[in-house]
Amino acid sequence: MFLAKAVAAALGTLDAMYTHENFAADVARNFGFLETEYGMRREPPNVAGVGSWVVYANALMKVVVEHEVGGYCGVSVVNLRHVKHDPMERSEFDLEEIIAVGGPRQTRRQDPRSMSEAVQKSAETLRTVGASVLKGDFEALHARQRRNVEAARRNNPLSSN
């Protein structure tokens, strides 16, 4: 998420006039593949203060694309069928986590020049690197998370109480 916020800081001055409506239109244009290829439905855009988000959902998962004015574009995928075996487990994974388990190391992506481009690049990345997750395969993400939880417990014995 650090990278996303650093890019957001750089974009802040470029996108001073980027509105919630611009964001909703960019999301509809770039993430439409979730509807056509994965049978998701797009919910109406939500706005709260300086933030807005659009949710796509089906019976297996939901994808949340969020934006903060002067901020960043974030994408997360929630496994709606996951049953927690540990209170530290999460069912939500951000795009950076999906990229981390998505296969060979990705070449450094160029920083987007605008928020519209950031939305487009996020959609392209999710579509290519996250294809298995979008088909419902969360195993690699959950396995990575279990390893992180186990490591946290080993390094902090108080967390197991």
C-alpha positions as CSV (number, residue, x, y, z in Angstrom):
1,M,0.0,0.0,0.0
2,F,3.0,2.3,0.5
3,L,3.7,2.3,-3.2
4,A,0.1,3.2,-4.0
5,K,0.2,6.1,-1.5
6,A,3.5,7.4,-2.9
7,V,2.1,7.3,-6.4
8,A,-1.0,9.1,-5.1
9,A,1.1,11.9,-3.7
10,A,2.7,12.4,-7.1
11,L,-0.7,12.3,-8.8
12,G,-2.3,14.7,-6.3
13,T,-1.2,17.8,-8.2
14,L,-2.1,16.3,-11.6
15,D,-5.6,15.3,-10.7
16,A,-6.8,18.3,-8.7
17,M,-10.0,18.3,-10.8
18,Y,-10.6,14.5,-10.8
19,T,-14.0,14.0,-9.2
20,H,-16.0,11.1,-7.8
21,E,-17.9,11.1,-11.0
22,N,-14.7,10.8,-13.1
23,F,-13.6,7.9,-10.9
24,A,-16.9,6.1,-11.3
25,A,-16.8,6.5,-15.1
26,D,-13.2,5.3,-15.2
27,V,-14.0,2.3,-13.1
28,A,-17.1,1.3,-15.2
29,R,-15.0,1.7,-18.4
30,N,-11.9,-0.3,-17.2
31,F,-13.4,-2.9,-14.8
32,G,-16.3,-3.9,-17.0
33,F,-14.6,-7.2,-17.7
34,L,-15.6,-8.2,-14.2
35,E,-19.2,-8.2,-15.4
36,T,-18.7,-9.8,-18.8
37,E,-16.0,-12.3,-18.0
38,Y,-16.8,-13.2,-14.3
39,G,-20.5,-12.7,-14.0
40,M,-20.2,-9.9,-11.4
41,R,-22.7,-7.2,-10.9
42,R,-21.6,-3.6,-10.4
43,E,-23.2,-1.8,-7.5
44,P,-23.9,1.9,-7.6
45,P,-20.9,4.1,-6.7
46,N,-20.5,5.0,-3.0
47,V,-19.2,8.4,-1.8
48,A,-18.2,9.3,1.8
49,G,-16.3,12.6,2.3
50,V,-13.2,12.6,0.1
51,G,-13.4,8.9,-0.6
52,S,-15.5,6.9,-3.1
53,W,-15.6,3.3,-4.1
54,V,-17.3,0.9,-6.5
55,V,-18.1,-2.7,-5.6
56,Y,-18.4,-5.6,-8.1
57,A,-19.8,-8.8,-6.6
58,N,-20.8,-12.4,-7.3
59,A,-21.6,-15.4,-5.1
60,L,-17.8,-16.1,-4.5
61,M,-16.3,-12.7,-4.1
62,K,-16.4,-9.0,-4.2
63,V,-14.0,-6.6,-5.8
64,V,-13.7,-3.1,-4.3
65,V,-12.1,-0.3,-6.3
66,E,-11.6,2.8,-4.1
67,H,-10.3,6.3,-4.6
68,E,-9.6,9.2,-2.3
69,V,-9.6,12.7,-3.8
70,G,-6.0,13.8,-4.0
71,G,-5.1,10.3,-3.0
72,Y,-4.8,6.9,-4.5
73,C,-6.6,4.2,-6.4
74,G,-6.8,0.9,-4.5
75,V,-8.2,-2.5,-5.4
76,S,-9.1,-5.3,-3.1
77,V,-10.7,-8.7,-3.5
78,V,-12.8,-10.3,-0.7
79,N,-13.3,-14.0,-0.6
80,L,-16.9,-14.3,0.6
81,R,-16.8,-18.0,1.2
82,H,-13.7,-18.0,3.4
83,V,-14.2,-19.5,6.9
84,K,-11.7,-18.0,9.4
85,H,-9.7,-20.6,11.4
86,D,-7.8,-17.9,13.3
87,P,-8.9,-14.5,14.4
88,M,-5.9,-12.9,12.7
89,E,-6.9,-14.2,9.3
90,R,-8.4,-11.9,6.7
91,S,-10.7,-12.6,3.8
92,E,-9.6,-9.4,1.9
93,F,-6.5,-9.1,-0.2
94,D,-5.3,-6.0,-1.9
95,L,-3.8,-5.9,-5.4
96,E,-0.2,-5.8,-4.1
97,E,-0.8,-9.1,-2.3
98,I,-2.4,-10.6,-5.5
99,I,0.7,-9.5,-7.5
100,A,3.0,-11.0,-4.9
101,V,1.5,-14.5,-5.4
102,G,0.6,-14.1,-9.0
103,G,3.7,-15.7,-10.4
104,P,7.0,-14.5,-11.7
105,R,8.3,-11.2,-10.4
106,Q,6.6,-8.4,-12.4
107,T,8.8,-5.8,-14.0
108,R,8.5,-2.4,-12.4
109,R,5.5,-0.6,-13.7
110,Q,5.8,3.0,-14.7
111,D,4.0,5.3,-12.4
112,P,0.7,6.5,-13.9
113,R,0.5,10.1,-15.1
114,S,-3.1,10.6,-14.0
115,M,-5.7,9.0,-11.8
116,S,-7.5,7.8,-14.9
117,E,-4.4,6.0,-15.9
118,A,-4.0,4.6,-12.4
119,V,-7.5,3.1,-12.6
120,Q,-6.7,1.7,-16.0
121,K,-3.4,0.1,-14.9
122,S,-5.1,-1.4,-11.8
123,A,-7.8,-3.0,-14.0
124,E,-5.2,-4.4,-16.4
125,T,-3.1,-5.8,-13.5
126,L,-6.1,-7.4,-11.8
127,R,-7.2,-8.9,-15.1
128,T,-3.9,-10.5,-16.0
129,V,-2.2,-11.3,-12.6
130,G,-5.4,-11.9,-10.7
131,A,-7.2,-14.1,-13.2
132,S,-7.0,-17.2,-11.0
133,V,-8.3,-15.3,-8.0
134,L,-11.1,-13.9,-10.0
135,K,-12.0,-17.5,-10.9
136,G,-12.2,-18.3,-7.2
137,D,-8.8,-19.7,-6.5
138,F,-7.7,-18.0,-3.2
139,E,-5.5,-20.9,-2.0
140,A,-2.2,-19.2,-2.7
141,L,-3.3,-16.0,-1.0
142,H,-4.7,-17.9,2.1
143,A,-1.5,-20.0,2.3
144,R,0.6,-16.9,2.2
145,Q,-1.5,-15.3,4.9
146,R,-1.3,-18.5,7.1
147,R,2.5,-18.3,6.9
148,N,2.4,-14.6,7.9
149,V,0.1,-15.4,10.9
150,E,2.3,-18.2,12.0
151,A,5.4,-16.0,11.8
152,A,3.7,-13.3,13.7
153,R,2.7,-15.8,16.4
154,R,6.3,-17.1,16.7
155,N,7.7,-13.6,17.0
156,N,5.1,-12.4,19.5
157,P,4.1,-15.2,22.0
158,L,1.5,-12.9,23.6
159,S,-0.6,-12.9,20.4
160,S,-1.5,-16.6,20.9
161,N,-3.3,-15.9,24.2
